Amino acid sequence: ITMASKAAAVLLLVYLSGSTFGIKLTGNGYTDILIAINPEVPEDPVLITQIEEMFKEASRHLLNATKKHLYFKEVAILVPPNWNKGNYSKAKTEVYDKANIIIDEPNKLHGDQPYTLQYGECGSEGRYIHLTPDFMLNDDVSKYYGPRGKVFVHEWAHLRWGVFDEYNEEKPFYLSGSIIEATRCTINITGKYIHKRDQRDCTTDPVTGLYTEDCVFYPDKQQTTSASIMYNQGLSVKEFCTKETHNTEAPNIQNRLCGNRGVEEVITSLSVDAGVAVVPTPPSILPTFTVVQCRQRVVCLVLDVSGSMAAGSRMLNLRQAATLFIQKIVEDQAYIGIVQFTATATIREPLTLIDGEASRDKLVGSLPLSAGGGTDICAGVKKGDAIILLTDGESSINCQKRVNESGATVHTITLGPKANIDVKELSDISGGKYHNAADGVDSNDLVDIFTSHTTSDGNLTKQTIQLESTGLNMIGWFNGSVSIDRTIGNKTSFLVIYERSPPDILVLSPFTRTYDTSHFKHDAPAKTLTLDIEGTAETGQWKYSLLNKESTAQSMSMTVTSRAVSDAIPPVMVKTHMSQQSSNGSKPMLVYAEVNQKGVPVILADVMATLKSDSGDQYQLQLLDNGAGADAFRNDGIYSSYFTELTTGKYSLKVKVHNNDGMARFSLRRHSGALYIPGYVVNGQVVMNPPKPPVSEDDLQADVGSFTRTVIGESFSVLLPPGVPPPNFPPNKITDLNAEIEEDKVLLTWTAPGEDMDQGTATAYEIRFSEDSDLLRSNFSTAHLVTYDLSPKKAGSPEKLSFTLFSIIKNGTTLFFAAKAEDKSFLKSETSNIIQVTKIVPKAPVPSPTDAPDTSGSGVNITAIVISVTTVTMVACLILQLIALNHSKASCVFD
């Protein structure tokens, strides 16, 4: 194996595992689609055939759903490295972590339900579609969701266009005036309302005015309407809801998050495909397929040793991080090579198979020690097929075309404030990652970046997981703790890096062991001390202390890594990213962190993000999973926050997750996914499917236990237009407006937005109501204004507002409420979700023959106020007792 045939080159790390770099729309056809099969899935050639058949069917459905515009053109299927019976092509840039569709064994939360991981913003692309082998291979499983091709189009709409489900299992019915409707789109979907136990006609709950809980809407399998696939993909429907056919009243996620827009409207106005030119459809819309496999990871460390790298401790920091990568991060049976470059590139070590400690030690010994000479970044690129580039250089970049044509994956790392930001372009065009690192031991940035380049074949039990990464410049003691949870503990390592002289070290295990400096392996030239815990580390909180014995401050850092406790237990994992990799300041950015165990969300954790600019500014943000502000869904294991302090520069992202108080647990909340079809009406008869398999907290082992994780995301850049001050953003949209009745009062509740999105404190609220929900959406300022006395609280705080119902209204009256928040600059948020409230006066109960007659004159007319939360757009729809609205403006009195 030669370096030329396998290696990737440039700067710090050249990485031949590759990655896809996004789905492309070429003409009308989608290309660069990657579907990856998890290593846990047994090898089966029929699975490959079924994938191809699903895409062929889906391409026809997609063409119909998009009015003959779009279809699937090119698909790559990445099979696991442990499959050995087929004749698979060699993977180039395909890698599991970048797959758009994943086929994996079912997790405890979703079972065999197809679903899509979405982070929440309407119109934003999702992360991946999840399908199971049983769904793909077993018709007795897939039939409960519908034809595989149409199911895939449903999930594709989630993934590509950022739209949401039009059904709602938690709120299956709502009141439209005095009529009970099933939550669906379009309103023209026909069917029967039947008790699921005995197939009797549904009965109405006298308190809510809706059908009772055991009522189910069974749609006709053959429909006269053509929409919508996002409601029930198993019906004869073949299109998405349009602006004209969309049901704006339905209490579904599509309405709540997309401002009551229909799916087609989101696709054409908000999605990544908005505004694309339509070209004639080719004669054939059947996709082509390639089946590829990557058996071994090939990594090249390409190190910048130009003169500028001699500044400060850059070469030492580079050596420390590269040593950790070689010794602890790269898995056995991978290949590693080392390239250094100045104005030209030189191979220091050809590709070497990692097959034991001797091979790792040899590679560490080949790392360069000194720097000098000019910098030609593209000289390193010439040496490889895939690249992770670390440079502090300011030389120009002129090899973009060569990289694009080569198929190489370039992962770039810029070091220090003066590195050329154009290096990032090499990652952008090749599908690689970009990171920016600060100088110095206490930042620990280079260590974090190298640690993040773990194996990515889908087998989480083989990945090195970073638990702790922290550094300080100080005199005296440096103390901290890290938790080893029950999902990890093998190959646990403590790494201490120091600036000048080795500190005294004390590490205390939870129960039995004390480790001091004598237990650490000291590499004096590299200025590192390493402690490897034998066997499986004790579960619980580990404490560590470092003592700087010098009289002046020096920088020190602590990094703790571990691996899964066994092949049978997937570890708790954390991933983080920004909503954008570059910004011009026109809109706020969002920070996301996903915490889960093999797809099952972990909630109630403490999640903190640190964003650091290359100018030294640092921002701390608490990420929340509360379903408000930046966070779309409560308790889905995705923690979010807005980042609004946008100034020109390069930024790094680091997230720490803790559960030291033991409060974190698994969640039952599912992601967006295809509807499990309860049954159909066929020729007037209800054909029922078996109940959907339930999920309980007992199945999910609700107690996660104490854990610690530290991860980094890709770096990002902000470039504001010249002379333009930093942007000023309005408060975020309220998305969780709710209402309930307490005796004679209506209580509105919501989560407070901030002065700038979800940061700070807003100045005021504007609350309005109407009998017409469309008025609130389209002309909010003309609806009836509610007067109140309420000062906004800090962002993220619960808000509540109560008011008295001052008169009686007729039975069946429905009102809609909405709200906006305002900041001190008089900037207003978008309109909130809409809440609907209806007054129901049930009929008098009919006494049974054994009941004594009621002679008191009371208890005949029972007045009930019913609240139906209809997630439309920042409005609260309440059925109140009030005088008929005869005035152009009306107000409610609050106390």
N, C-alpha and C positions, 0 to 999 in steps of 0.2 A: 504494500500500500504506500503510495507516494504522497508527499505533501501536496503536490500539484493536483492530484486527482481527488483528494479528500478534503483538503484543508480550507478553512476560511481565514481571511487575514484582515488585519488592521488593528491597530492599537491595543486595546486591552484584552478583548476576548473575541475570538471568532468561533462561531457556534453553528455547527452543521446540523442541528436538529431541524432547523427550518421553521417556517410558519406561513400560514396563508395570510394574505394582506387584504382581505375584504372581498365580498361579493361584488362583481362588476355587472353593469347593464350594458351589453354590447348590442346596439340596435334595439331590438325588442326582446332579446334573449339574455337570461341571467347566466353568467359564467363564473368560474372560480368558486363554485359551491363545494364545500368540503364536508363530507359525512364521515365520522370516525367511529370505529367499533372498539369498545372497551376490552382490555385484556381478559376480563372475567367471563366474557361471552365465548362459549365453545365454538371452535371452527366448524362452519357449516356453509358449503357452497350455495345451498338453497337461500340462505340469508342474502347473499349478494344478488341472486336473481330477483328476490322479492323487493329489494331496494330499487333495482332498476325498473321493475314493473310499477312500483308505487310512483316513481318520478315520471314515467311515461303517462300514466293516468292523470297525475297531478298537473302535468303540463297542459293537457287538454282542458281540465277544469279551470286552470288559471287563465287560459286564453279566453274562455267564455266569461269568466267573472270580471275580466278587465276589458270587456268589449273588443275582443280580438287584438289586444295590444301587446300583452306580455306572455312569455313562456319560459320554460327551463331549457337551457342550451348545452351547458357543459357541467358535468358533475365528477368529482374525484371521490373515491371511496378508500379510506385509509384503514387497512386491516391491522390487527395487533402484531407486535413482533413475535409473539409465541405461536402464531399460526404458521404451519409449515407444509401443508398439503397442496397448496395452490401455486400456480405460476404467477406471482405478483411482480409488478414492475417496481423498480427502486424509487422510493419517495425522494423528492427534491426539496420543495419548500413546504410540504404538507406536514403538519404536526398536530397532535391531539388537542392541545390547549387552544388552538385557533379554529377548531371545528365549528361549523355552523349548526350541524346536526350531530347529536351523539346517540349511539345505540348502546344501552347499558342495561344491566339487570335492574329490576324494579327496586325502588327505595321504599321505605316503610310508610312514607307519607302519600305518595301518588299511586303506588301499585303500578298497574299497566296503563294508566291514563296518559295519553300524549299531552305534554305540556311544554310551555316556553318560559324561560327565565327572562322576565322583564323587570327593569329597574324603575319604571314608572312614568317618565315624561311622555305625554301624548305625541306621537310622530317620531319618537326616537327608536332606533333599532334595538332589538333585544340581544341577549347574549348567546343563547343557543336553544334549539329544539331538542327535547328528550323523548326518545322512543325506546321501547323494550323489545327484546327478541320475541317474546310471546305475542306482542301486538303485531309484529312483522310476519310471524310464521304461523300463528294459530288463528284461523278464521272464527273459532268459537270465542275468542277474546276480542278481535277487532270488530265483530258485528255489532257490539254494544256501543260503538262510536261512529259507525258508518263506513262507507268505502274508504280505503286507505288513501287513495289519491285526493279525495275531497277533504279528509281529515288533515292531510298535509297542507293543503291550501289554507285551511283555517289557521294552522300553526304558522305558516309562512307569513300570513298577514300580521300576526303578533311580532314575529322576528324582524321582518323587513320594514314594515310600515308603522309599527308602534301603535296599533289599535288594540282594542280590548274586547272581552266577551260581552255579548248582548243578552245573555241569560244571567240569572242571579239565584243561586241555590238558597241563599239566606233570605232573600226577599222575592219569592216566586210570583207574588201577586201585588197589585196596587189598585187604587181607585182612580178612575178617570171620570171626573164628575161623580155620578152615582153608579157607574158601571164598574164591575170588577174585571180587571184584565190580567192576563198572564204577562210576566216580564219577558218581552220578546221584541224582535224587529224582523219584519214589519208588523204593524198592528193587524195586517190582513192574513197572518198565519192562522189557519183554522184548526179546530180540534175540539176535544171534549174535556170538561172538568169532572173528574171522577175520583171517588174515594179509593185509595190504592188497596185497601183491605178487602172490600166487598163489592167494588165496582158500582156502587150507587152514585147518583148525582151528588155533587158536593153541597154541603150546607154552609151557611154563613155564620161566622162568629158574631154574636150580637154586640160585643164590646168593640171589636176592631172594624166591623163592617166588611172584613175580608173573609175568604174561605178559610175553613179550619185547617190545622197543620197537616192532617192526613190527606188533604186534597192534592191532586196532581193534575197538571195540564198535559194531556196526551194529544200531540198534534197529528193531524192527518198526514200519512206518509206521502201521499200525492197532493201537492199544493197547486193552486191556481196562480199564486203569487210567485215571483222568481227570487225573492230574497227572504232570509239572508243566511249565508254560510257561517257568519260569526255568531248566529243564534244557535242553529241546530244543523250541523253539517251532514246529518243522516237523512234529511228530507230530500225531496225532489228539487229543492231550491238550487240555484246555480249562480247567483250574483250576490254582491254586497249591497247594503242599504245605501241609497243615494240621498242627496240633500232633500229631494222631494218625498222619498218613501221612509225616511228615518223616523223612528218613534222617539221623539224628544222627551216624553213623559216617563218612559220606563226607568225604574230605579236600578240601572246596571252600571258597571264600571266604565263602559264606553262613554256614557253620558257624564258621569262624575268627573272623569279625568280629561275628556276631550271637549268640554264645553258644549255638550249636546250636539256635537257634529256627527254626521253619519260617517261610516267607514270610508266610502268613496271620497267624501269631501276631505278627510284627513289625508288620504293617499295623494290626492291631487294638489293639496295646498300646504301640508305640513311635513310630509314624509321626505325621506332621502330621494325619492323618485319624483317629487313635485316639480312640475315644469319641464320634464324630459320631453324631448321631441319624439313624436310618434312616426315611425317609418313603416313601410309596407311589410306585412308578415311573410316570411319565406314559405315555400310550399310544404316543407316538413318542419314540424315543431317537436319532434322526438329528440330528447337530449342524447348526447354521447357520453360515455362513461370510461374512466380509467380507474383501475384498481391498483393501489400502491401500498408499499410496506417499508417501514424503516426499522431494521433489525437492531442497529446499534447507533448510539449517539456519537457524533464526531465533533469535537470541540477544539478550536485553535485559540490560544491566547496570543493576541497580536498587540504587542506592547510598544508604545511610543517612548523612545529613549532619546529624543531630541534634546537640545540644550536647555530649553525652558523647563523640562522635567527635572532638571537638577535643582530647581528652586525649592527651598524649604525642605520638607520631608516627602515630596511627591514620590520619588522612586521607592523610598522605604514603605510608604503607605500602599503603593501599588504591589510591592512584593508581599506585604502582609496579607492583603486581600486575595491575591492570586494563590498564595500558599493555602489559605483556608479553602479556596475553591477546589484545589487539587486534592487536598488531604481529606476533606469532609463532605463536599457537595457532590462531586462527580461520582456516579455509580460505577460499580465494577462492570467490566466488559465494554466500557465506552473507550473511545480513542481520543487522545489529547495530543496536540502539537503546539509548539511555541514559535512565534515569529516576532522579531523586533524590527523597528524601522526608524529611520531619520529621513534623509532625502531619498534613500533607497531601502528596500526590505531585505532582511536576512533571516533564513531559517535557523533557529537555535536548537530546536529538537524536532525531528520528524514525528509523524503521528505514531503514538505509542499506546499499545493496549493496556488498559488498567486491569491488572490481574493479581494485585497484591500490594503490600506496602513498599516493596522494592521499586516497583514501577512508579509509584507516587513520589517516593523520595528522589528518584532520578530526575523526574520532571521538575521538582522543586529546586533541585540543584542547578538546573539549566536556566532558571529565571535570571534576567539581567540585573546587574548591581549598580551600574553607572549610566550616565546620560551625557550626550553631547552631539552637536550637529544640527542641521536644518530639519525642517518638517515638511514631508510631502504625504499628506493623508492618503491620496489616491495610490501611492506606491504600495501601501499595505493592501488595498483593495485588489490589486493585480495578483496577489498571491493566493487568493482563495475563492471558494464557491459560496461560502456563507460567512458572515462577519459580525462580530460584536466589537464595535470600535470605541476605544477610549482615547481621548486626546485632549491636551491642553493647548494645542496649536491654533494659530490664527491664519494658516495658509488657506488659499482659496480652494474651492471644490470644483473640479471640472470633469468628474468621472460619473456623473449621474446617468448618462445614457448607457455607459458600459455596464453599470450595475443593473440597470433596468433590463438590458438585453441578456445578461448573464444568467438570470434566475437565482442569483445569490441572495441570501437573506443577511442583511446588515443590521446588527444591533449596535447602536452607537452610545458612547458614554463620553460626555464632555466634563473635563476636570478644571475647576477654577472659573473665575468670572470672565476671563478673556477668550475662552475657547470659542471657536467659530460656530455660531448657532446653525449655520447652513449645513453642518454635519448631520443634523436631524433629518434633513431632506433624504439622505441615503436610507434611513430607516423608513421614512414615509413611503418611498417608492418601491421598497423591497419587502415591506411587511414586517420589518424588525421592530424592536423596542428601543426607546430612547430614554436615557437617564442623564441627569446632571449631578455631579458630585462636588461638594465643597472640600477645600483643603483642610488638613488637620486630623489628628487622631480622635479628638473628642466628637467630631461629627459622625464618625463611623460610617460615612456614606459609601465608600468603596467596598467595605465589608458587606454592607447591606445589599449592594447591587450584585456582587458576586454570589452571595447566598441565594438571591432570588432566581438564579439560573439553574433551577433544579431539573431533574428529568421530567419529561412531559408526555409520557405514553398513556396516561390515564390511570396508572396504578399508584394510588396515593400512598399505599403502605411502603413504597420504596423511596419516597421523597424525603429529603431533609427539610425539617420544619424549624424556622427561626422562632424562638420563644422570647428572647430578650435581646435588645440592642440599645445600649445607652453609653454615653460618654460625658466626661466633665473635665474642666481645667480647674484644678483646686489644690489646696494644701490640706493635709490631714486625712480623715476617713471619708471613703466613698462607699455608701451602703445601699443595698437593694435586695429585692426578693423576686423569685420566679416560681410559678406553680407547674408541677408535673402532674398532668391529669391522667385518668385511667386509659385514654386512647393512645398515649405515647409513652416513651421511656427507654427504648432501645437506642444504642449509639448516642447517648447524651454526652454533650461536650461543653465545657466552659472555656472560653478563650479570652484572655486578658492581653490587651495591647497597651504599651506605655510609651511615653515620649523620650525619656532620658534614662531613668534608673528603675529597676524592677521594684514594684511595691510589695509589701507584705500582704498575703491573701489568706482569708478565712472563709470557708464554705461549709455551711451546716445543713445536713440533710434533715428531713422532717422528723426522723426518729432516732437513728442509731449512729450515724457517722459524722465525723468532723474531718475536713480536709484543710491542710494548711499549705504554705508555699512549697514545702518539700514534696508534696504529691503532684505538683505541676511540672510538666516538661518545659524547660526553659530553652528558647532559641534566642541567644543573646544577639547575634547579628540582625535578626528580624525583629527583635524587641517584642517577643510574644511569649506568653506562658499558657500552656494548655493542660486541662484536666479532662481525661476521658473516664467516664463512669463505667465500671465493668458491669456486664449483665444488664438487667432492667432497673432503671433508677426508681427509687422509692416514690410513691405517689404522695403528693402534698406540697407544702410550701418550702422551698429551699431558700436560705438566706445567704447573702455573700457580703463581704466587707473587703475593701482595698485600702491600704494605708500608704499614702505618699510620705516617705520618710525624709524627703528633702525639705529645706526651709523655704523654698520658693515653689510656686504652683507649677504643676506639670499636667499634661493631658493624659487621661487614662480612659479606657473603654472596656466594657464587658459584653460579650456576645455568648448566648446560650442556644444550642441547637439540639434537636432530638429527632427520632423517627418513631413510626407506629409501633405499638407494643406487640402486635402480631399481625400476620397476614389476614386474619379473620376479622379484625376490628379496624374500620376506617377511622382515621384521626379527624378531630375537629379542625377545619381549615378556614382560612381567612384570605379573601382577595379584595383588592382595592383598586379603584381607578377614578379618573375625572370624566365628566360628561363630554369634555372637549380636550384635545391635545394642544390646541392653540386658540387664542382669543384675541379679538380686536377691541374688546371692552363693550361691545354692543349689547350683550346680555350676560347675566351672571353665570358662573360655572357651578357645577354641583360635584360634591365629593361623595363617593359611594364606597361602602365596605360590606361585603357579603360574608356572613358567618354561618357555617352549616357543617353537618356531618353527613356526607354522601347524599346531599340534596335535601336533608331535613333541616329546616331553619333553627338556629339557636338564638333565642331572644333574651331580653333583659340583661344583656352584657353591658359593660362600660367600655365605650368605643371612643377613642380620642385620635384626631388627625392632626399632624403637624405639617404645615406647608412652609417651606423655606425658600426665599428668593436668593439669587446669586449675589445680591447686594447686601445680604445678611439679615434682612427683615424676616421675622418668624411669626407665624399665626397659628394659634391653637383653636381647634373647632371640635366641639362635642357632636358626634354623629348620633342621630336618634332614629328609632324604629317605631314612631308613634302615629304614623298615618297622617301627619300634618306638615305644613311647610314644604320642605324639599322632599319629604318622605311620602311616597304614594300609598303604601299599604302598611297598615299596622301589623306588627308581629309576623313579618315574613322573613326575618333574618337579614334584611337589607337595611343598613343604617345609612342615613343621608344628612347632608347639610349643604346650604349654599355657601359659596366663597365669593365675596363681593369686593374685597380689598384689592382691586385689580390695578397694578402698575406695571410698566414695561419691565420685562426681565424673564429669566429662566427660573423655574420653580421645581423643587422636589416634593414628593408626597410620601409620608410615612404614617402608618396607623398602628396603634397599640390597642389590644383588646384584653380586658381583664374580667375575671369573675371571682374576685377574691372573697366576696361576701356570700358566694354560693347561690345567688338568686337566679342565675341564668338557667334556662330550661329549653326543651324542644317545643316547637310550635306545631299546631295542627293546620295552620293556614296554608292552603295550596296556591300555587302559581297559576297564571292564566293557562287554560287548556281546553281541549275538546270536551264537549258536554257528554257525560255518560247518559245515554238515552234511556229514559224509564220505560218507554214503549211507544207504540204508534196506534193510530186508528186506521184500520184497513177494512174497506167495504162496510163501514159503519160499526165494526167491532174493535174493541180495545185488545191489542196484543201486547201483553206486559212482559218486560224483561226482568230478570232477577234483580233484587236490590243491589245498589252499588256497595261493594265491600266497605264496611266502616273502618275508620281509624280511630284509635283511642290513645290517650296519653300514656296508658300503661304499655302499649306497644312501642311507644317512642322513648321509654325510659326517661321520664320527665326530668330527673335530676342529672344535670350535666356534670356537676362538680366544679371545683376551682380549676381554672386554666388561665394561661397567659399565651398570647401570640403577638408577634411583631412582623409586619409586612411592609413592603414598599410598593408603590404604583409607578407607572411610567411618569417621567417628568413632563412638564408642559411649559408652554411659553405664552407670554402676553406681549402684544405689540400695539400700543395705543397710537392713533394717528398723531402726527407731529402737532404740537401746540394744543392738544386736547387734554383737559384735566381728567383725572380719574372719574369714572362714571358714578352717577348717583341713581340708585335703583329704588323702586317703590316697594311697599310691603308685599309679601308673598300672597298669593291667592289663598283664601280660606277654603279648604276642601272637606272639612269634617263638621260643617254646621249641622246641628241636630236640635230636636225639640221634643218636649214632653209636657204633660199636664200635671200640675200639682194643685189639687183642690180647685180653686177658682182662678188659678194663674197659669199662664203659659211660660215655660222656661226654655230659653234658647241657650245652647252651649256650643262652644267651639274652642279651638286652640289659637291663642294669640299669635298673630304674625309679628314681624319686626319693623323697625324703621327702614332698614334695607333688607328686603326679602325676609329671611328668618333670623336676622341679627339685630339686636337693639330693641327698642320699644316704639310702636306706632303712636301717632298723635290722636287719632279719632277713628270712629266707625261711622259708616253710613248704612243704615238698615232700611230696607223698603219692602213693601208687599203689594200684591195684586191678585185679582181673581184670574189673571191671564199670565201663565208662566212664560209665554213667548215675549210678552212685554218686558219682563225682567231681563230676559236674555238679550233682546235687541235694542231696547230703549230704557235702560235701567233708571235714568234720571227722571223719567216721567211717571214712574210708579209712586204709590203713596208712601210718604216719608214717616218713619217711626221716630218720635222724639224720646230721648232717654238721658239718663245721668250716669255715665260709666266712663271711667278713665282707663285706657288700655293698659294691660300688664305687660311685663317683659315677654319677649318672644318665647314660645313654647309653654307658657303658663295656661292653665285652664281658665276660660272666661265663661261667665253665665250672666244672663239678663232675664229678669222675670217681669211680667206685666199682668195687670188685672183685666179680665174679660168683663167689659162694662155693660153689655147688653146681650139679649138673646138673638141668635140668628136662626134662620129656618133650617130644617133638617137637610143634610146633604151639601151644605155650603162648603166650598173648598177655597182656601187661600194659599198663596205661595209667598215665601219670604226669601230675601237675598240680602247680601251684605258686601260692602267694600271697606277696606282699611285705607287710611290716609297718613302720610308722614308730614314732617314739619315743613317740607318744601312743597306741600300740597300735591304731591304725586300720589295717585290712587292705585290700588291693586286691581287685578281683574275681579269680575263678579264671582262670588262663591258658588258652591253647589247649592241646589235648590231643595228646600224641604216643603213637603206638602202636608197640610193638616185638614182633616175633614170632620165636621160635626155629625155624629150619628145619634139619632134618637130611636132606639130599638122599639119594636112593638112590645106591648104588654105581654108578660109570660102567661101562658095558658095553664091554669091550675089543674093538677091531676085530680081524679075522683076522690082520692083520699085526703086531699088538702082541705083544710078549713077555709071557708070563704073569707076574703079580705074585706073587712067592713070599716077599716080605718080611713079609707079614702086616699091612702098613700101607696107608693110602690107601683103605680100603674104606668106612669111615664118616667122612664129612667133615662136621664140625659148622660150621654157618654161622649167625651171628646177623644177622637182617635187620631193618632199621628202616624202617617206613612212617610218614611224618609225616602224622598225621591231625589236621587243624586243627579241633578240637572246642571245647575251652575250657580253658585254662590247665593242661593235664595232659600228662605225657610218658608214652606207653604203650610200655613196653619188654618184649621177650621176653628174660628173663634166665635164667641157670642158677642156680636156687635151689630150696631144699627146698619141698615143697608147703606152701601157706599154711594151716596148721591152727590158727593162733592168731588171736585177735581183733585183735591188733596185731603187726606185724612191722617189723623195721628192717633197713636195709642199712648196711653199714660202709663209710665213705668214707675215702679217704686223699688 
